């Protein structure tokens, strides 16, 4: 039985072979009518494109890679879903990897994606990966940093102003009258988290009489928040903070749950609590959670849109210096959402 070729599809759809190729790999370049005719021809002939051969021949892949540092994080699924939706709309595919917080694992995945000749990579990094991304750009693989602003002007990025988010959280607590703030977090080597602390410090340092204590936890989970609150309850009242700024909502939910169960410490009268991210469950806890809202779905969509722009720019770059021109660095602003964990209703 003869294999159906791309030319057979083109002949039946009355288009060029290049249009059939674009249908599979750059569908946005085609009109709706052209895409429909090609889809009908593909279905009628049972055509299956040979992506491996095409990648070797043309150096173009229908696959992009996404690397996240915590797949189990409360915000990662929302970001990943937004990226996948945008990638799917382009007729492409996303391979997702979890670096488990390891810089070495992160680098290994980047090198794997480079060997697979993916069209581009979106990465929410643990370490500084910009040198490796620059190397990948030099042989035609586009990239976007997600959730962290790039240091190099040649590296595209989509981020959230976490310094401002931390400042908003601490300022709210200070304005409420809190004077002993605890910052609850793990992994302060992550810039996204250290930025939140630095923002809180900026508000504290400009407020006489206000102090901040870093309260380390092993992970950013509900269970870690419960354990943190249990330990605080065992302190004498004079040694307890009167406010907690938690690095994410999962920690804050655990803290609120444990404090409410203790019947010793009241939220917000004794300890006010602020979370971060405004996940779905933040408003439905036993005490609705004041938090910093971050636009996760919008970030994912923007990262995918920017990656496609970078892929197009790579294909039209004028020589090797073209890939090192300044690239867009988008930054979203967080928003304070006040609920009952800091203000009694």
Secondary structure as a PSIPRED ss2 file (coil, helix, strand):
# PSIPRED VFORMAT (PSIPRED V4.0)

   1 X C   1.000  0.000  0.000
   2 X C   1.000  0.000  0.000
   3 X C   1.000  0.000  0.000
   4 X C   1.000  0.000  0.000
   5 X C   1.000  0.000  0.000
   6 X H   0.000  1.000  0.000
   7 X H   0.000  1.000  0.000
   8 X H   0.000  1.000  0.000
   9 X H   0.000  1.000  0.000
  10 X H   0.000  1.000  0.000
  11 X H   0.000  1.000  0.000
  12 X H   0.000  1.000  0.000
  13 X H   0.000  1.000  0.000
  14 X C   1.000  0.000  0.000
  15 X C   1.000  0.000  0.000
  16 X C   1.000  0.000  0.000
  17 X H   0.000  1.000  0.000
  18 X H   0.000  1.000  0.000
  19 X H   0.000  1.000  0.000
  20 X H   0.000  1.000  0.000
  21 X H   0.000  1.000  0.000
  22 X H   0.000  1.000  0.000
  23 X H   0.000  1.000  0.000
  24 X H   0.000  1.000  0.000
  25 X H   0.000  1.000  0.000
  26 X C   1.000  0.000  0.000
  27 X H   0.000  1.000  0.000
  28 X H   0.000  1.000  0.000
  29 X H   0.000  1.000  0.000
  30 X C   1.000  0.000  0.000
  31 X C   1.000  0.000  0.000
  32 X H   0.000  1.000  0.000
  33 X H   0.000  1.000  0.000
  34 X H   0.000  1.000  0.000
  35 X H   0.000  1.000  0.000
  36 X H   0.000  1.000  0.000
  37 X H   0.000  1.000  0.000
  38 X H   0.000  1.000  0.000
  39 X H   0.000  1.000  0.000
  40 X H   0.000  1.000  0.000
  41 X H   0.000  1.000  0.000
  42 X H   0.000  1.000  0.000
  43 X H   0.000  1.000  0.000
  44 X H   0.000  1.000  0.000
  45 X H   0.000  1.000  0.000
  46 X C   1.000  0.000  0.000
  47 X C   1.000  0.000  0.000
  48 X C   1.000  0.000  0.000
  49 X C   1.000  0.000  0.000
  50 X C   1.000  0.000  0.000
  51 X H   0.000  1.000  0.000
  52 X H   0.000  1.000  0.000
  53 X H   0.000  1.000  0.000
  54 X H   0.000  1.000  0.000
  55 X H   0.000  1.000  0.000
  56 X H   0.000  1.000  0.000
  57 X H   0.000  1.000  0.000
  58 X H   0.000  1.000  0.000
  59 X C   1.000  0.000  0.000
  60 X C   1.000  0.000  0.000
  61 X C   1.000  0.000  0.000
  62 X C   1.000  0.000  0.000
  63 X E   0.000  0.000  1.000
  64 X E   0.000  0.000  1.000
  65 X E   0.000  0.000  1.000
  66 X E   0.000  0.000  1.000
  67 X E   0.000  0.000  1.000
  68 X E   0.000  0.000  1.000
  69 X C   1.000  0.000  0.000
  70 X C   1.000  0.000  0.000
  71 X C   1.000  0.000  0.000
  72 X C   1.000  0.000  0.000
  73 X C   1.000  0.000  0.000
  74 X C   1.000  0.000  0.000
  75 X C   1.000  0.000  0.000
  76 X H   0.000  1.000  0.000
  77 X H   0.000  1.000  0.000
  78 X H   0.000  1.000  0.000
  79 X H   0.000  1.000  0.000
  80 X H   0.000  1.000  0.000
  81 X H   0.000  1.000  0.000
  82 X H   0.000  1.000  0.000
  83 X H   0.000  1.000  0.000
  84 X H   0.000  1.000  0.000
  85 X H   0.000  1.000  0.000
  86 X H   0.000  1.000  0.000
  87 X H   0.000  1.000  0.000
  88 X H   0.000  1.000  0.000
  89 X H   0.000  1.000  0.000
  90 X C   1.000  0.000  0.000
  91 X C   1.000  0.000  0.000
  92 X C   1.000  0.000  0.000
  93 X E   0.000  0.000  1.000
  94 X E   0.000  0.000  1.000
  95 X E   0.000  0.000  1.000
  96 X E   0.000  0.000  1.000
  97 X E   0.000  0.000  1.000
  98 X E   0.000  0.000  1.000
  99 X C   1.000  0.000  0.000
 100 X C   1.000  0.000  0.000
 101 X C   1.000  0.000  0.000
 102 X C   1.000  0.000  0.000
 103 X H   0.000  1.000  0.000
 104 X H   0.000  1.000  0.000
 105 X H   0.000  1.000  0.000
 106 X H   0.000  1.000  0.000
 107 X H   0.000  1.000  0.000
 108 X H   0.000  1.000  0.000
 109 X H   0.000  1.000  0.000
 110 X H   0.000  1.000  0.000
 111 X H   0.000  1.000  0.000
 112 X H   0.000  1.000  0.000
 113 X H   0.000  1.000  0.000
 114 X H   0.000  1.000  0.000
 115 X H   0.000  1.000  0.000
 116 X C   1.000  0.000  0.000
 117 X C   1.000  0.000  0.000
 118 X C   1.000  0.000  0.000
 119 X C   1.000  0.000  0.000
 120 X E   0.000  0.000  1.000
 121 X E   0.000  0.000  1.000
 122 X E   0.000  0.000  1.000
 123 X E   0.000  0.000  1.000
 124 X C   1.000  0.000  0.000
 125 X C   1.000  0.000  0.000
 126 X C   1.000  0.000  0.000
 127 X C   1.000  0.000  0.000
 128 X C   1.000  0.000  0.000
 129 X C   1.000  0.000  0.000
 130 X H   0.000  1.000  0.000
 131 X H   0.000  1.000  0.000
 132 X H   0.000  1.000  0.000
 133 X H   0.000  1.000  0.000
 134 X H   0.000  1.000  0.000
 135 X H   0.000  1.000  0.000
 136 X H   0.000  1.000  0.000
 137 X H   0.000  1.000  0.000
 138 X H   0.000  1.000  0.000
 139 X C   1.000  0.000  0.000
 140 X C   1.000  0.000  0.000
 141 X C   1.000  0.000  0.000
 142 X E   0.000  0.000  1.000
 143 X E   0.000  0.000  1.000
 144 X E   0.000  0.000  1.000
 145 X E   0.000  0.000  1.000
 146 X E   0.000  0.000  1.000
 147 X C   1.000  0.000  0.000
 148 X C   1.000  0.000  0.000
 149 X C   1.000  0.000  0.000
 150 X C   1.000  0.000  0.000
 151 X C   1.000  0.000  0.000
 152 X C   1.000  0.000  0.000
 153 X C   1.000  0.000  0.000
 154 X C   1.000  0.000  0.000
 155 X C   1.000  0.000  0.000
 156 X C   1.000  0.000  0.000
 157 X E   0.000  0.000  1.000
 158 X E   0.000  0.000  1.000
 159 X E   0.000  0.000  1.000
 160 X E   0.000  0.000  1.000
 161 X C   1.000  0.000  0.000
 162 X H   0.000  1.000  0.000
 163 X H   0.000  1.000  0.000
 164 X H   0.000  1.000  0.000
 165 X H   0.000  1.000  0.000
 166 X H   0.000  1.000  0.000
 167 X H   0.000  1.000  0.000
 168 X H   0.000  1.000  0.000
 169 X H   0.000  1.000  0.000
 170 X H   0.000  1.000  0.000
 171 X H   0.000  1.000  0.000
 172 X H   0.000  1.000  0.000
 173 X H   0.000  1.000  0.000
 174 X H   0.000  1.000  0.000
 175 X H   0.000  1.000  0.000
 176 X C   1.000  0.000  0.000
 177 X C   1.000  0.000  0.000
 178 X C   1.000  0.000  0.000
 179 X C   1.000  0.000  0.000
 180 X E   0.000  0.000  1.000
 181 X E   0.000  0.000  1.000
 182 X E   0.000  0.000  1.000
 183 X E   0.000  0.000  1.000
 184 X E   0.000  0.000  1.000
 185 X E   0.000  0.000  1.000
 186 X C   1.000  0.000  0.000
 187 X C   1.000  0.000  0.000
 188 X C   1.000  0.000  0.000
 189 X C   1.000  0.000  0.000
 190 X C   1.000  0.000  0.000
 191 X H   0.000  1.000  0.000
 192 X H   0.000  1.000  0.000
 193 X H   0.000  1.000  0.000
 194 X H   0.000  1.000  0.000
 195 X H   0.000  1.000  0.000
 196 X H   0.000  1.000  0.000
 197 X H   0.000  1.000  0.000
 198 X H   0.000  1.000  0.000
 199 X H   0.000  1.000  0.000
 200 X H   0.000  1.000  0.000
 201 X H   0.000  1.000  0.000
 202 X H   0.000  1.000  0.000
 203 X H   0.000  1.000  0.000
 204 X H   0.000  1.000  0.000
 205 X H   0.000  1.000  0.000
 206 X C   1.000  0.000  0.000
 207 X C   1.000  0.000  0.000
 208 X C   1.000  0.000  0.000
 209 X C   1.000  0.000  0.000
 210 X C   1.000  0.000  0.000
 211 X E   0.000  0.000  1.000
 212 X E   0.000  0.000  1.000
 213 X E   0.000  0.000  1.000
 214 X E   0.000  0.000  1.000
 215 X E   0.000  0.000  1.000
 216 X E   0.000  0.000  1.000
 217 X C   1.000  0.000  0.000
 218 X C   1.000  0.000  0.000
 219 X C   1.000  0.000  0.000
 220 X C   1.000  0.000  0.000
 221 X C   1.000  0.000  0.000
 222 X H   0.000  1.000  0.000
 223 X H   0.000  1.000  0.000
 224 X H   0.000  1.000  0.000
 225 X H   0.000  1.000  0.000
 226 X H   0.000  1.000  0.000
 227 X H   0.000  1.000  0.000
 228 X H   0.000  1.000  0.000
 229 X H   0.000  1.000  0.000
 230 X H   0.000  1.000  0.000
 231 X H   0.000  1.000  0.000
 232 X H   0.000  1.000  0.000
 233 X H   0.000  1.000  0.000
 234 X C   1.000  0.000  0.000
 235 X C   1.000  0.000  0.000
 236 X C   1.000  0.000  0.000
 237 X H   0.000  1.000  0.000
 238 X H   0.000  1.000  0.000
 239 X H   0.000  1.000  0.000
 240 X C   1.000  0.000  0.000
 241 X C   1.000  0.000  0.000
 242 X C   1.000  0.000  0.000
 243 X E   0.000  0.000  1.000
 244 X E   0.000  0.000  1.000
 245 X E   0.000  0.000  1.000
 246 X E   0.000  0.000  1.000
 247 X C   1.000  0.000  0.000
 248 X C   1.000  0.000  0.000
 249 X H   0.000  1.000  0.000
 250 X H   0.000  1.000  0.000
 251 X H   0.000  1.000  0.000
 252 X H   0.000  1.000  0.000
 253 X H   0.000  1.000  0.000
 254 X H   0.000  1.000  0.000
 255 X H   0.000  1.000  0.000
 256 X H   0.000  1.000  0.000
 257 X H   0.000  1.000  0.000
 258 X H   0.000  1.000  0.000
 259 X H   0.000  1.000  0.000
 260 X H   0.000  1.000  0.000
 261 X H   0.000  1.000  0.000
 262 X H   0.000  1.000  0.000
 263 X C   1.000  0.000  0.000
 264 X C   1.000  0.000  0.000
 265 X C   1.000  0.000  0.000
 266 X C   1.000  0.000  0.000
 267 X C   1.000  0.000  0.000
 268 X C   1.000  0.000  0.000
 269 X C   1.000  0.000  0.000
 270 X C   1.000  0.000  0.000
 271 X C   1.000  0.000  0.000
 272 X E   0.000  0.000  1.000
 273 X E   0.000  0.000  1.000
 274 X E   0.000  0.000  1.000
 275 X C   1.000  0.000  0.000
 276 X C   1.000  0.000  0.000
 277 X E   0.000  0.000  1.000
 278 X C   1.000  0.000  0.000
 279 X C   1.000  0.000  0.000
 280 X H   0.000  1.000  0.000
 281 X H   0.000  1.000  0.000
 282 X H   0.000  1.000  0.000
 283 X H   0.000  1.000  0.000
 284 X H   0.000  1.000  0.000
 285 X C   1.000  0.000  0.000
 286 X C   1.000  0.000  0.000
 287 X C   1.000  0.000  0.000
 288 X C   1.000  0.000  0.000
 289 X C   1.000  0.000  0.000
 290 X E   0.000  0.000  1.000
 291 X E   0.000  0.000  1.000
 292 X E   0.000  0.000  1.000
 293 X E   0.000  0.000  1.000
 294 X C   1.000  0.000  0.000
 295 X C   1.000  0.000  0.000
 296 X H   0.000  1.000  0.000
 297 X H   0.000  1.000  0.000
 298 X H   0.000  1.000  0.000
 299 X H   0.000  1.000  0.000
 300 X H   0.000  1.000  0.000
 301 X H   0.000  1.000  0.000
 302 X H   0.000  1.000  0.000
 303 X H   0.000  1.000  0.000
 304 X H   0.000  1.000  0.000
 305 X H   0.000  1.000  0.000
 306 X H   0.000  1.000  0.000
 307 X H   0.000  1.000  0.000
 308 X H   0.000  1.000  0.000
 309 X H   0.000  1.000  0.000
 310 X H   0.000  1.000  0.000
 311 X H   0.000  1.000  0.000
 312 X H   0.000  1.000  0.000
 313 X H   0.000  1.000  0.000
 314 X H   0.000  1.000  0.000
 315 X H   0.000  1.000  0.000
 316 X C   1.000  0.000  0.000
 317 X C   1.000  0.000  0.000
 318 X C   1.000  0.000  0.000
 319 X C   1.000  0.000  0.000
 320 X H   0.000  1.000  0.000
 321 X H   0.000  1.000  0.000
 322 X H   0.000  1.000  0.000
 323 X H   0.000  1.000  0.000
 324 X H   0.000  1.000  0.000
 325 X C   1.000  0.000  0.000
 326 X C   1.000  0.000  0.000
 327 X C   1.000  0.000  0.000
 328 X C   1.000  0.000  0.000
 329 X E   0.000  0.000  1.000
 330 X E   0.000  0.000  1.000
 331 X E   0.000  0.000  1.000
 332 X E   0.000  0.000  1.000
 333 X C   1.000  0.000  0.000
 334 X C   1.000  0.000  0.000
 335 X E   0.000  0.000  1.000
 336 X E   0.000  0.000  1.000
 337 X E   0.000  0.000  1.000
 338 X C   1.000  0.000  0.000
 339 X C   1.000  0.000  0.000
 340 X C   1.000  0.000  0.000
 341 X C   1.000  0.000  0.000
 342 X C   1.000  0.000  0.000
 343 X C   1.000  0.000  0.000
 344 X C   1.000  0.000  0.000
 345 X C   1.000  0.000  0.000
